[in-house]
């Protein structure tokens, strides 16, 4: 998922990032992984993603389980969308 997008070169991206990993990534004219955590996921399964953000707080949940909580103030507003690396 993409959020706080201010165009194609400035946004946050969160989701599956390789085998059994979930990452929060910032694209600020270049990609940087802010945090990566273990999460066992399977191809073909359905998952419910939820991103909550207010101020500098970012929270990402999968199937109502909080997976990532992070503080960052680089991008404070923008649109939402779908994307991939």
PDB file with SEQRES, HELIX, SHEET and CRYST1 records, atoms N, CA, C and O in Angstrom:
SEQRES   1 A   85  UNK UNK UNK UNK UNK UNK UNK UNK UNK UNK UNK UNK UNK          
SEQRES   2 A   85  UNK UNK UNK UNK UNK UNK UNK UNK UNK UNK UNK UNK UNK          
SEQRES   3 A   85  UNK UNK UNK UNK UNK UNK UNK UNK UNK UNK UNK UNK UNK          
SEQRES   4 A   85  UNK UNK UNK UNK UNK UNK UNK UNK UNK UNK UNK UNK UNK          
SEQRES   5 A   85  UNK UNK UNK UNK UNK UNK UNK UNK UNK UNK UNK UNK UNK          
SEQRES   6 A   85  UNK UNK UNK UNK UNK UNK UNK UNK UNK UNK UNK UNK UNK          
SEQRES   7 A   85  UNK UNK UNK UNK UNK UNK UNK                                  
SHEET    1 AA1 5 UNK A  31  UNK A  38  0                                        
SHEET    2 AA1 5 UNK A  21  UNK A  28 -1                                        
SHEET    3 AA1 5 UNK A  10  UNK A  16 -1                                        
SHEET    4 AA1 5 UNK A   2  UNK A   5 -1                                        
SHEET    5 AA1 5 UNK A  79  UNK A  81 -1                                        
SHEET    1 AA2 3 UNK A  49  UNK A  54  0                                        
SHEET    2 AA2 3 UNK A  57  UNK A  62 -1                                        
SHEET    3 AA2 3 UNK A  65  UNK A  71 -1                                        
CRYST1    1.000    1.000    1.000  90.00  90.00  90.00 P 1           1          
ATOM      1  N   UNK A   1       0.841  -1.167   0.000  1.00  0.00           N  
ATOM      2  CA  UNK A   1       0.000   0.000   0.000  1.00  0.00           C  
ATOM      3  C   UNK A   1       0.889   1.233   0.000  1.00  0.00           C  
ATOM      4  O   UNK A   1       1.957   1.254   0.611  1.00  0.00           O  
ATOM      5  N   UNK A   2       0.429   2.241  -0.689  1.00  0.00           N  
ATOM      6  CA  UNK A   2       1.120   3.529  -0.715  1.00  0.00           C  
ATOM      7  C   UNK A   2       0.251   4.529   0.055  1.00  0.00           C  
ATOM      8  O   UNK A   2      -0.973   4.528  -0.072  1.00  0.00           O  
ATOM      9  N   UNK A   3       0.892   5.371   0.843  1.00  0.00           N  
ATOM     10  CA  UNK A   3       0.149   6.421   1.542  1.00  0.00           C  
ATOM     11  C   UNK A   3       1.022   7.652   1.697  1.00  0.00           C  
ATOM     12  O   UNK A   3       2.248   7.594   1.595  1.00  0.00           O  
ATOM     13  N   UNK A   4       0.348   8.775   1.950  1.00  0.00           N  
ATOM     14  CA  UNK A   4       0.997  10.091   2.005  1.00  0.00           C  
ATOM     15  C   UNK A   4       1.798  10.356   0.730  1.00  0.00           C  
ATOM     16  O   UNK A   4       2.898  10.907   0.769  1.00  0.00           O  
ATOM     17  N   UNK A   5       1.224   9.953  -0.385  1.00  0.00           N  
ATOM     18  CA  UNK A   5       1.902  10.124  -1.675  1.00  0.00           C  
ATOM     19  C   UNK A   5       1.786  11.562  -2.155  1.00  0.00           C  
ATOM     20  O   UNK A   5       0.702  12.146  -2.182  1.00  0.00           O  
ATOM     21  N   UNK A   6       2.915  12.108  -2.529  1.00  0.00           N  
ATOM     22  CA  UNK A   6       2.982  13.454  -3.103  1.00  0.00           C  
ATOM     23  C   UNK A   6       3.556  13.364  -4.511  1.00  0.00           C  
ATOM     24  O   UNK A   6       4.340  14.213  -4.936  1.00  0.00           O  
ATOM     25  N   UNK A   7       3.151  12.323  -5.219  1.00  0.00           N  
ATOM     26  CA  UNK A   7       3.651  12.053  -6.559  1.00  0.00           C  
ATOM     27  C   UNK A   7       4.355  10.704  -6.585  1.00  0.00           C  
ATOM     28  O   UNK A   7       4.350   9.971  -5.596  1.00  0.00           O  
ATOM     29  N   UNK A   8       4.951  10.388  -7.706  1.00  0.00           N  
ATOM     30  CA  UNK A   8       5.566   9.071  -7.872  1.00  0.00           C  
ATOM     31  C   UNK A   8       6.902   8.932  -7.152  1.00  0.00           C  
ATOM     32  O   UNK A   8       7.389   7.814  -6.985  1.00  0.00           O  
ATOM     33  N   UNK A   9       7.505  10.030  -6.724  1.00  0.00           N  
ATOM     34  CA  UNK A   9       8.833   9.972  -6.115  1.00  0.00           C  
ATOM     35  C   UNK A   9       8.850  10.311  -4.625  1.00  0.00           C  
ATOM     36  O   UNK A   9       9.916  10.341  -4.009  1.00  0.00           O  
ATOM     37  N   UNK A  10       7.649  10.572  -4.029  1.00  0.00           N  
ATOM     38  CA  UNK A  10       7.581  10.874  -2.586  1.00  0.00           C  
ATOM     39  C   UNK A  10       6.366  10.191  -1.997  1.00  0.00           C  
ATOM     40  O   UNK A  10       5.234  10.597  -2.259  1.00  0.00           O  
ATOM     41  N   UNK A  11       6.593   9.141  -1.191  1.00  0.00           N  
ATOM     42  CA  UNK A  11       5.502   8.440  -0.524  1.00  0.00           C  
ATOM     43  C   UNK A  11       6.064   7.382   0.420  1.00  0.00           C  
ATOM     44  O   UNK A  11       7.252   7.061   0.398  1.00  0.00           O  
ATOM     45  N   UNK A  12       5.171   6.854   1.244  1.00  0.00           N  
ATOM     46  CA  UNK A  12       5.482   5.677   2.045  1.00  0.00           C  
ATOM     47  C   UNK A  12       4.868   4.470   1.343  1.00  0.00           C  
ATOM     48  O   UNK A  12       3.848   4.584   0.664  1.00  0.00           O  
ATOM     49  N   UNK A  13       5.503   3.315   1.515  1.00  0.00           N  
ATOM     50  CA  UNK A  13       5.038   2.056   0.945  1.00  0.00           C  
ATOM     51  C   UNK A  13       5.171   1.001   2.044  1.00  0.00           C  
ATOM     52  O   UNK A  13       6.213   0.900   2.691  1.00  0.00           O  
ATOM     53  N   UNK A  14       4.116   0.220   2.248  1.00  0.00           N  
ATOM     54  CA  UNK A  14       4.156  -0.820   3.278  1.00  0.00           C  
ATOM     55  C   UNK A  14       3.515  -2.082   2.734  1.00  0.00           C  
ATOM     56  O   UNK A  14       2.528  -2.023   2.000  1.00  0.00           O  
ATOM     57  N   UNK A  15       4.088  -3.240   3.102  1.00  0.00           N  
ATOM     58  CA  UNK A  15       3.520  -4.513   2.659  1.00  0.00           C  
ATOM     59  C   UNK A  15       4.555  -5.619   2.661  1.00  0.00           C  
ATOM     60  O   UNK A  15       5.634  -5.477   3.235  1.00  0.00           O  
ATOM     61  N   UNK A  16       4.212  -6.731   2.008  1.00  0.00           N  
ATOM     62  CA  UNK A  16       5.111  -7.874   1.928  1.00  0.00           C  
ATOM     63  C   UNK A  16       6.382  -7.488   1.175  1.00  0.00           C  
ATOM     64  O   UNK A  16       6.334  -6.802   0.154  1.00  0.00           O  
ATOM     65  N   UNK A  17       7.514  -7.942   1.701  1.00  0.00           N  
ATOM     66  CA  UNK A  17       8.808  -7.542   1.144  1.00  0.00           C  
ATOM     67  C   UNK A  17       9.741  -8.754   1.133  1.00  0.00           C  
ATOM     68  O   UNK A  17      10.746  -8.790   1.843  1.00  0.00           O  
ATOM     69  N   UNK A  18       9.392  -9.727   0.323  1.00  0.00           N  
ATOM     70  CA  UNK A  18      10.196 -10.937   0.275  1.00  0.00           C  
ATOM     71  C   UNK A  18       9.600 -12.009   1.171  1.00  0.00           C  
ATOM     72  O   UNK A  18       8.583 -11.790   1.829  1.00  0.00           O  
ATOM     73  N   UNK A  19      10.233 -13.152   1.189  1.00  0.00           N  
ATOM     74  CA  UNK A  19       9.719 -14.299   1.931  1.00  0.00           C  
ATOM     75  C   UNK A  19       9.668 -14.023   3.435  1.00  0.00           C  
ATOM     76  O   UNK A  19      10.684 -13.732   4.067  1.00  0.00           O  
ATOM     77  N   UNK A  20       8.466 -14.121   3.984  1.00  0.00           N  
ATOM     78  CA  UNK A  20       8.232 -13.996   5.426  1.00  0.00           C  
ATOM     79  C   UNK A  20       8.705 -12.674   6.017  1.00  0.00           C  
ATOM     80  O   UNK A  20       9.188 -12.630   7.149  1.00  0.00           O  
ATOM     81  N   UNK A  21       8.565 -11.590   5.243  1.00  0.00           N  
ATOM     82  CA  UNK A  21       8.951 -10.263   5.732  1.00  0.00           C  
ATOM     83  C   UNK A  21       7.893  -9.236   5.342  1.00  0.00           C  
ATOM     84  O   UNK A  21       7.231  -9.360   4.312  1.00  0.00           O  
ATOM     85  N   UNK A  22       7.750  -8.219   6.191  1.00  0.00           N  
ATOM     86  CA  UNK A  22       6.918  -7.048   5.926  1.00  0.00           C  
ATOM     87  C   UNK A  22       7.789  -5.827   6.180  1.00  0.00           C  
ATOM     88  O   UNK A  22       8.521  -5.782   7.169  1.00  0.00           O  
ATOM     89  N   UNK A  23       7.716  -4.832   5.292  1.00  0.00           N  
ATOM     90  CA  UNK A  23       8.549  -3.638   5.449  1.00  0.00           C  
ATOM     91  C   UNK A  23       7.739  -2.363   5.298  1.00  0.00           C  
ATOM     92  O   UNK A  23       6.743  -2.308   4.577  1.00  0.00           O  
ATOM     93  N   UNK A  24       8.202  -1.347   6.001  1.00  0.00           N  
ATOM     94  CA  UNK A  24       7.762   0.034   5.797  1.00  0.00           C  
ATOM     95  C   UNK A  24       8.913   0.738   5.098  1.00  0.00           C  
ATOM     96  O   UNK A  24      10.039   0.757   5.594  1.00  0.00           O  
ATOM     97  N   UNK A  25       8.620   1.311   3.949  1.00  0.00           N  
ATOM     98  CA  UNK A  25       9.637   1.917   3.082  1.00  0.00           C  
ATOM     99  C   UNK A  25       9.229   3.347   2.788  1.00  0.00           C  
ATOM    100  O   UNK A  25       8.045   3.634   2.613  1.00  0.00           O  
ATOM    101  N   UNK A  26      10.195   4.243   2.731  1.00  0.00           N  
ATOM    102  CA  UNK A  26       9.930   5.606   2.284  1.00  0.00           C  
ATOM    103  C   UNK A  26      10.604   5.800   0.936  1.00  0.00           C  
ATOM    104  O   UNK A  26      11.738   5.370   0.726  1.00  0.00           O  
ATOM    105  N   UNK A  27       9.894   6.449   0.033  1.00  0.00           N  
ATOM    106  CA  UNK A  27      10.474   6.889  -1.228  1.00  0.00           C  
ATOM    107  C   UNK A  27      10.505   8.404  -1.171  1.00  0.00           C  
ATOM    108  O   UNK A  27       9.469   9.052  -1.317  1.00  0.00           O  
ATOM    109  N   UNK A  28      11.668   8.966  -0.962  1.00  0.00           N  
ATOM    110  CA  UNK A  28      11.855  10.416  -0.953  1.00  0.00           C  
ATOM    111  C   UNK A  28      12.928  10.706  -1.997  1.00  0.00           C  
ATOM    112  O   UNK A  28      14.048  11.110  -1.686  1.00  0.00           O  
ATOM    113  N   UNK A  29      12.533  10.479  -3.259  1.00  0.00           N  
ATOM    114  CA  UNK A  29      13.432  10.549  -4.409  1.00  0.00           C  
ATOM    115  C   UNK A  29      14.516   9.480  -4.296  1.00  0.00           C  
ATOM    116  O   UNK A  29      15.674   9.710  -4.644  1.00  0.00           O  
ATOM    117  N   UNK A  30      14.120   8.317  -3.805  1.00  0.00           N  
ATOM    118  CA  UNK A  30      14.981   7.151  -3.602  1.00  0.00           C  
ATOM    119  C   UNK A  30      14.393   6.317  -2.476  1.00  0.00           C  
ATOM    120  O   UNK A  30      13.930   6.866  -1.476  1.00  0.00           O  
ATOM    121  N   UNK A  31      14.404   4.992  -2.626  1.00  0.00           N  
ATOM    122  CA  UNK A  31      13.802   4.098  -1.641  1.00  0.00           C  
ATOM    123  C   UNK A  31      14.733   3.831  -0.461  1.00  0.00           C  
ATOM    124  O   UNK A  31      15.940   3.656  -0.629  1.00  0.00           O  
ATOM    125  N   UNK A  32      14.137   3.804   0.751  1.00  0.00           N  
ATOM    126  CA  UNK A  32      14.876   3.464   1.959  1.00  0.00           C  
ATOM    127  C   UNK A  32      13.947   2.666   2.872  1.00  0.00           C  
ATOM    128  O   UNK A  32      12.849   3.118   3.196  1.00  0.00           O  
ATOM    129  N   UNK A  33      14.387   1.485   3.283  1.00  0.00           N  
ATOM    130  CA  UNK A  33      13.614   0.678   4.225  1.00  0.00           C  
ATOM    131  C   UNK A  33      13.744   1.286   5.610  1.00  0.00           C  
ATOM    132  O   UNK A  33      14.850   1.428   6.132  1.00  0.00           O  
ATOM    133  N   UNK A  34      12.612   1.645   6.204  1.00  0.00           N  
ATOM    134  CA  UNK A  34      12.623   2.205   7.546  1.00  0.00           C  
ATOM    135  C   UNK A  34      12.603   1.117   8.603  1.00  0.00           C  
ATOM    136  O   UNK A  34      13.271   1.231   9.631  1.00  0.00           O  
ATOM    137  N   UNK A  35      11.837   0.060   8.352  1.00  0.00           N  
ATOM    138  CA  UNK A  35      11.771  -1.067   9.282  1.00  0.00           C  
ATOM    139  C   UNK A  35      11.303  -2.304   8.525  1.00  0.00           C  
ATOM    140  O   UNK A  35      10.440  -2.221   7.651  1.00  0.00           O  
ATOM    141  N   UNK A  36      11.881  -3.446   8.871  1.00  0.00           N  
ATOM    142  CA  UNK A  36      11.466  -4.736   8.332  1.00  0.00           C  
ATOM    143  C   UNK A  36      11.250  -5.679   9.508  1.00  0.00           C  
ATOM    144  O   UNK A  36      12.084  -5.771  10.409  1.00  0.00           O  
ATOM    145  N   UNK A  37      10.106  -6.383   9.484  1.00  0.00           N  
ATOM    146  CA  UNK A  37       9.783  -7.316  10.570  1.00  0.00           C  
ATOM    147  C   UNK A  37       9.401  -8.668   9.979  1.00  0.00           C  
ATOM    148  O   UNK A  37       8.947  -8.744   8.837  1.00  0.00           O  
ATOM    149  N   UNK A  38       9.583  -9.733  10.753  1.00  0.00           N  
ATOM    150  CA  UNK A  38       9.167 -11.056  10.266  1.00  0.00           C  
ATOM    151  C   UNK A  38       7.642 -11.192  10.280  1.00  0.00           C  
ATOM    152  O   UNK A  38       6.974 -10.740  11.211  1.00  0.00           O  
ATOM    153  N   UNK A  39       7.112 -11.814   9.247  1.00  0.00           N  
ATOM    154  CA  UNK A  39       5.684 -12.133   9.177  1.00  0.00           C  
ATOM    155  C   UNK A  39       5.517 -13.275   8.186  1.00  0.00           C  
ATOM    156  O   UNK A  39       5.847 -13.137   7.008  1.00  0.00           O  
ATOM    157  N   UNK A  40       5.009 -14.387   8.659  1.00  0.00           N  
ATOM    158  CA  UNK A  40       4.825 -15.556   7.803  1.00  0.00           C  
ATOM    159  C   UNK A  40       3.571 -15.374   6.947  1.00  0.00           C  
ATOM    160  O   UNK A  40       2.458 -15.318   7.470  1.00  0.00           O  
ATOM    161  N   UNK A  41       3.757 -15.283   5.629  1.00  0.00           N  
ATOM    162  CA  UNK A  41       2.630 -15.123   4.706  1.00  0.00           C  
ATOM    163  C   UNK A  41       2.770 -16.136   3.579  1.00  0.00           C  
ATOM    164  O   UNK A  41       3.859 -16.639   3.301  1.00  0.00           O  
ATOM    165  N   UNK A  42       1.638 -16.424   2.937  1.00  0.00           N  
ATOM    166  CA  UNK A  42       1.629 -17.420   1.874  1.00  0.00           C  
ATOM    167  C   UNK A  42       1.004 -16.861   0.607  1.00  0.00           C  
ATOM    168  O   UNK A  42      -0.011 -16.167   0.664  1.00  0.00           O  
ATOM    169  N   UNK A  43       1.605 -17.160  -0.528  1.00  0.00           N  
ATOM    170  CA  UNK A  43       1.059 -16.783  -1.827  1.00  0.00           C  
ATOM    171  C   UNK A  43      -0.307 -17.435  -2.006  1.00  0.00           C  
ATOM    172  O   UNK A  43      -0.489 -18.610  -1.684  1.00  0.00           O  
ATOM    173  N   UNK A  44      -1.260 -16.673  -2.517  1.00  0.00           N  
ATOM    174  CA  UNK A  44      -2.595 -17.188  -2.785  1.00  0.00           C  
ATOM    175  C   UNK A  44      -3.578 -16.972  -1.639  1.00  0.00           C  
ATOM    176  O   UNK A  44      -4.788 -17.078  -1.841  1.00  0.00           O  
ATOM    177  N   UNK A  45      -3.081 -16.673  -0.445  1.00  0.00           N  
ATOM    178  CA  UNK A  45      -3.957 -16.386   0.697  1.00  0.00           C  
ATOM    179  C   UNK A  45      -4.429 -14.925   0.624  1.00  0.00           C  
ATOM    180  O   UNK A  45      -3.754 -14.073   0.047  1.00  0.00           O  
ATOM    181  N   UNK A  46      -5.581 -14.656   1.210  1.00  0.00           N  
ATOM    182  CA  UNK A  46      -6.097 -13.289   1.271  1.00  0.00           C  
ATOM    183  C   UNK A  46      -5.767 -12.688   2.634  1.00  0.00           C  
ATOM    184  O   UNK A  46      -5.893 -13.349   3.665  1.00  0.00           O  
ATOM    185  N   UNK A  47      -5.344 -11.425   2.623  1.00  0.00           N  
ATOM    186  CA  UNK A  47      -4.994 -10.709   3.842  1.00  0.00           C  
ATOM    187  C   UNK A  47      -5.676  -9.348   3.822  1.00  0.00           C  
ATOM    188  O   UNK A  47      -5.881  -8.761   2.760  1.00  0.00           O  
ATOM    189  N   UNK A  48      -6.024  -8.855   4.998  1.00  0.00           N  
ATOM    190  CA  UNK A  48      -6.628  -7.534   5.145  1.00  0.00           C  
ATOM    191  C   UNK A  48      -5.566  -6.581   5.682  1.00  0.00           C  
ATOM    192  O   UNK A  48      -5.109  -6.734   6.815  1.00  0.00           O  
ATOM    193  N   UNK A  49      -5.169  -5.595   4.871  1.00  0.00           N  
ATOM    194  CA  UNK A  49      -4.178  -4.598   5.263  1.00  0.00           C  
ATOM    195  C   UNK A  49      -4.890  -3.355   5.776  1.00  0.00           C  
ATOM    196  O   UNK A  49      -5.934  -2.964   5.253  1.00  0.00           O  
ATOM    197  N   UNK A  50      -4.319  -2.740   6.801  1.00  0.00           N  
ATOM    198  CA  UNK A  50      -4.844  -1.477   7.321  1.00  0.00           C  
ATOM    199  C   UNK A  50      -3.669  -0.595   7.718  1.00  0.00           C  
ATOM    200  O   UNK A  50      -2.789  -1.024   8.464  1.00  0.00           O  
ATOM    201  N   UNK A  51      -3.658   0.630   7.221  1.00  0.00           N  
ATOM    202  CA  UNK A  51      -2.649   1.615   7.596  1.00  0.00           C  
ATOM    203  C   UNK A  51      -3.351   2.756   8.313  1.00  0.00           C  
ATOM    204  O   UNK A  51      -4.337   3.304   7.820  1.00  0.00           O  
ATOM    205  N   UNK A  52      -2.834   3.105   9.479  1.00  0.00           N  
ATOM    206  CA  UNK A  52      -3.338   4.258  10.216  1.00  0.00           C  
ATOM    207  C   UNK A  52      -2.170   5.217  10.413  1.00  0.00           C  
ATOM    208  O   UNK A  52      -1.070   4.801  10.778  1.00  0.00           O  
ATOM    209  N   UNK A  53      -2.412   6.495  10.170  1.00  0.00           N  
ATOM    210  CA  UNK A  53      -1.357   7.473  10.361  1.00  0.00           C  
ATOM    211  C   UNK A  53      -1.960   8.789  10.808  1.00  0.00           C  
ATOM    212  O   UNK A  53      -2.970   9.251  10.278  1.00  0.00           O  
ATOM    213  N   UNK A  54      -1.314   9.376  11.796  1.00  0.00           N  
ATOM    214  CA  UNK A  54      -1.730  10.664  12.343  1.00  0.00           C  
ATOM    215  C   UNK A  54      -0.489  11.340  12.892  1.00  0.00           C  
ATOM    216  O   UNK A  54       0.238  10.760  13.698  1.00  0.00           O  
ATOM    217  N   UNK A  55      -0.250  12.558  12.457  1.00  0.00           N  
ATOM    218  CA  UNK A  55       0.971  13.233  12.867  1.00  0.00           C  
ATOM    219  C   UNK A  55       2.181  12.450  12.388  1.00  0.00           C  
ATOM    220  O   UNK A  55       2.310  12.164  11.198  1.00  0.00           O  
ATOM    221  N   UNK A  56       3.062  12.105  13.307  1.00  0.00           N  
ATOM    222  CA  UNK A  56       4.265  11.343  12.940  1.00  0.00           C  
ATOM    223  C   UNK A  56       4.094   9.841  13.160  1.00  0.00           C  
ATOM    224  O   UNK A  56       4.995   9.062  12.849  1.00  0.00           O  
ATOM    225  N   UNK A  57       2.945   9.432  13.694  1.00  0.00           N  
ATOM    226  CA  UNK A  57       2.705   8.026  14.022  1.00  0.00           C  
ATOM    227  C   UNK A  57       2.172   7.248  12.820  1.00  0.00           C  
ATOM    228  O   UNK A  57       1.239   7.686  12.148  1.00  0.00           O  
ATOM    229  N   UNK A  58       2.778   6.091  12.561  1.00  0.00           N  
ATOM    230  CA  UNK A  58       2.357   5.187  11.480  1.00  0.00           C  
ATOM    231  C   UNK A  58       2.129   3.810  12.092  1.00  0.00           C  
ATOM    232  O   UNK A  58       2.990   3.290  12.801  1.00  0.00           O  
ATOM    233  N   UNK A  59       0.959   3.219  11.815  1.00  0.00           N  
ATOM    234  CA  UNK A  59       0.639   1.879  12.313  1.00  0.00           C  
ATOM    235  C   UNK A  59       0.120   1.047  11.146  1.00  0.00           C  
ATOM    236  O   UNK A  59      -0.789   1.470  10.432  1.00  0.00           O  
ATOM    237  N   UNK A  60       0.701  -0.144  10.953  1.00  0.00           N  
ATOM    238  CA  UNK A  60       0.298  -1.059   9.891  1.00  0.00           C  
ATOM    239  C   UNK A  60      -0.167  -2.361  10.511  1.00  0.00           C  
ATOM    240  O   UNK A  60       0.533  -2.951  11.334  1.00  0.00           O  
ATOM    241  N   UNK A  61      -1.363  -2.813  10.113  1.00  0.00           N  
ATOM    242  CA  UNK A  61      -1.940  -4.058  10.622  1.00  0.00           C  
ATOM    243  C   UNK A  61      -2.260  -5.000   9.479  1.00  0.00           C  
ATOM    244  O   UNK A  61      -2.603  -4.572   8.377  1.00  0.00           O  
ATOM    245  N   UNK A  62      -2.141  -6.296   9.759  1.00  0.00           N  
ATOM    246  CA  UNK A  62      -2.583  -7.340   8.842  1.00  0.00           C  
ATOM    247  C   UNK A  62      -3.564  -8.209   9.610  1.00  0.00           C  
ATOM    248  O   UNK A  62      -3.247  -8.732  10.678  1.00  0.00           O  
ATOM    249  N   UNK A  63      -4.767  -8.356   9.049  1.00  0.00           N  
ATOM    250  CA  UNK A  63      -5.825  -9.146   9.693  1.00  0.00           C  
ATOM    251  C   UNK A  63      -6.017  -8.724  11.152  1.00  0.00           C  
ATOM    252  O   UNK A  63      -6.112  -9.566  12.045  1.00  0.00           O  
ATOM    253  N   UNK A  64      -6.074  -7.415  11.380  1.00  0.00           N  
ATOM    254  CA  UNK A  64      -6.318  -6.793  12.691  1.00  0.00           C  
ATOM    255  C   UNK A  64      -5.209  -7.019  13.718  1.00  0.00           C  
ATOM    256  O   UNK A  64      -5.416  -6.778  14.907  1.00  0.00           O  
ATOM    257  N   UNK A  65      -4.048  -7.474  13.283  1.00  0.00           N  
ATOM    258  CA  UNK A  65      -2.885  -7.610  14.168  1.00  0.00           C  
ATOM    259  C   UNK A  65      -1.873  -6.533  13.803  1.00  0.00           C  
ATOM    260  O   UNK A  65      -1.423  -6.465  12.660  1.00  0.00           O  
ATOM    261  N   UNK A  66      -1.511  -5.683  14.778  1.00  0.00           N  
ATOM    262  CA  UNK A  66      -0.529  -4.632  14.517  1.00  0.00           C  
ATOM    263  C   UNK A  66       0.824  -5.281  14.265  1.00  0.00           C  
ATOM    264  O   UNK A  66       1.345  -6.017  15.103  1.00  0.00           O  
ATOM    265  N   UNK A  67       1.382  -4.991  13.086  1.00  0.00           N  
ATOM    266  CA  UNK A  67       2.657  -5.573  12.664  1.00  0.00           C  
ATOM    267  C   UNK A  67       3.792  -4.557  12.800  1.00  0.00           C  
ATOM    268  O   UNK A  67       4.901  -4.905  13.205  1.00  0.00           O  
ATOM    269  N   UNK A  68       3.507  -3.305  12.460  1.00  0.00           N  
ATOM    270  CA  UNK A  68       4.529  -2.252  12.510  1.00  0.00           C  
ATOM    271  C   UNK A  68       3.934  -1.010  13.171  1.00  0.00           C  
ATOM    272  O   UNK A  68       2.831  -0.579  12.833  1.00  0.00           O  
ATOM    273  N   UNK A  69       4.680  -0.445  14.116  1.00  0.00           N  
ATOM    274  CA  UNK A  69       4.405   0.883  14.660  1.00  0.00           C  
ATOM    275  C   UNK A  69       5.690   1.678  14.514  1.00  0.00           C  
ATOM    276  O   UNK A  69       6.758   1.223  14.924  1.00  0.00           O  
ATOM    277  N   UNK A  70       5.588   2.874  13.926  1.00  0.00           N  
ATOM    278  CA  UNK A  70       6.794   3.628  13.587  1.00  0.00           C  
ATOM    279  C   UNK A  70       6.489   5.122  13.667  1.00  0.00           C  
ATOM    280  O   UNK A  70       5.359   5.548  13.430  1.00  0.00           O  
ATOM    281  N   UNK A  71       7.495   5.898  13.998  1.00  0.00           N  
ATOM    282  CA  UNK A  71       7.385   7.357  14.028  1.00  0.00           C  
ATOM    283  C   UNK A  71       8.279   7.929  12.930  1.00  0.00           C  
ATOM    284  O   UNK A  71       9.459   7.589  12.845  1.00  0.00           O  
ATOM    285  N   UNK A  72       7.716   8.798  12.093  1.00  0.00           N  
ATOM    286  CA  UNK A  72       8.498   9.441  11.036  1.00  0.00           C  
ATOM    287  C   UNK A  72       7.809  10.733  10.633  1.00  0.00           C  
ATOM    288  O   UNK A  72       6.582  10.784  10.555  1.00  0.00           O  
ATOM    289  N   UNK A  73       8.584  11.772  10.378  1.00  0.00           N  
ATOM    290  CA  UNK A  73       8.000  13.080  10.052  1.00  0.00           C  
ATOM    291  C   UNK A  73       8.409  13.612   8.675  1.00  0.00           C  
ATOM    292  O   UNK A  73       8.232  14.796   8.390  1.00  0.00           O  
ATOM    293  N   UNK A  74       8.954  12.743   7.828  1.00  0.00           N  
ATOM    294  CA  UNK A  74       9.448  13.206   6.517  1.00  0.00           C  
ATOM    295  C   UNK A  74       8.336  13.663   5.576  1.00  0.00           C  
ATOM    296  O   UNK A  74       8.463  14.695   4.917  1.00  0.00           O  
ATOM    297  N   UNK A  75       7.239  12.892   5.512  1.00  0.00           N  
ATOM    298  CA  UNK A  75       6.131  13.229   4.612  1.00  0.00           C  
ATOM    299  C   UNK A  75       4.870  13.321   5.464  1.00  0.00           C  
ATOM    300  O   UNK A  75       4.459  12.329   6.066  1.00  0.00           O  
ATOM    301  N   UNK A  76       4.255  14.496   5.522  1.00  0.00           N  
ATOM    302  CA  UNK A  76       3.162  14.717   6.472  1.00  0.00           C  
ATOM    303  C   UNK A  76       1.763  14.611   5.860  1.00  0.00           C  
ATOM    304  O   UNK A  76       0.776  14.567   6.594  1.00  0.00           O  
ATOM    305  N   UNK A  77       1.662  14.571   4.537  1.00  0.00           N  
ATOM    306  CA  UNK A  77       0.337  14.495   3.916  1.00  0.00           C  
ATOM    307  C   UNK A  77       0.471  13.935   2.506  1.00  0.00           C  
ATOM    308  O   UNK A  77       1.567  13.834   1.956  1.00  0.00           O  
ATOM    309  N   UNK A  78      -0.679  13.573   1.938  1.00  0.00           N  
ATOM    310  CA  UNK A  78      -0.679  13.083   0.568  1.00  0.00           C  
ATOM    311  C   UNK A  78      -1.789  12.091   0.311  1.00  0.00           C  
ATOM    312  O   UNK A  78      -2.655  11.875   1.159  1.00  0.00           O  
ATOM    313  N   UNK A  79      -1.760  11.494  -0.857  1.00  0.00           N  
ATOM    314  CA  UNK A  79      -2.804  10.574  -1.316  1.00  0.00           C  
ATOM    315  C   UNK A  79      -2.484   9.137  -0.915  1.00  0.00           C  
ATOM    316  O   UNK A  79      -1.398   8.847  -0.413  1.00  0.00           O  
ATOM    317  N   UNK A  80      -3.458   8.229  -1.146  1.00  0.00           N  
ATOM    318  CA  UNK A  80      -3.245   6.812  -0.914  1.00  0.00           C  
ATOM    319  C   UNK A  80      -3.310   6.068  -2.244  1.00  0.00           C  
ATOM    320  O   UNK A  80      -3.836   6.589  -3.227  1.00  0.00           O  
ATOM    321  N   UNK A  81      -2.778   4.857  -2.272  1.00  0.00           N  
ATOM    322  CA  UNK A  81      -2.813   4.093  -3.509  1.00  0.00           C  
ATOM    323  C   UNK A  81      -2.260   2.691  -3.315  1.00  0.00           C  
ATOM    324  O   UNK A  81      -1.976   2.266  -2.194  1.00  0.00           O  
ATOM    325  N   UNK A  82      -2.113   1.988  -4.415  1.00  0.00           N  
ATOM    326  CA  UNK A  82      -1.572   0.630  -4.441  1.00  0.00           C  
ATOM    327  C   UNK A  82      -0.295   0.644  -5.266  1.00  0.00           C  
ATOM    328  O   UNK A  82      -0.229   1.310  -6.299  1.00  0.00           O  
ATOM    329  N   UNK A  83       0.711  -0.081  -4.821  1.00  0.00           N  
ATOM    330  CA  UNK A  83       1.968  -0.127  -5.568  1.00  0.00           C  
ATOM    331  C   UNK A  83       2.784  -1.334  -5.193  1.00  0.00           C  
ATOM    332  O   UNK A  83       2.393  -2.115  -4.325  1.00  0.00           O  
ATOM    333  N   UNK A  84       3.912  -1.490  -5.841  1.00  0.00           N  
ATOM    334  CA  UNK A  84       4.830  -2.586  -5.528  1.00  0.00           C  
ATOM    335  C   UNK A  84       6.252  -2.175  -5.864  1.00  0.00           C  
ATOM    336  O   UNK A  84       6.485  -1.219  -6.604  1.00  0.00           O  
ATOM    337  N   UNK A  85       7.186  -2.910  -5.308  1.00  0.00           N  
ATOM    338  CA  UNK A  85       8.599  -2.680  -5.636  1.00  0.00           C  
ATOM    339  C   UNK A  85       9.000  -3.572  -6.767  1.00  0.00           C  
ATOM    340  O   UNK A  85      10.151  -3.539  -7.202  1.00  0.00           O  
TER     341      UNK A  85                                                      
END                                                                             
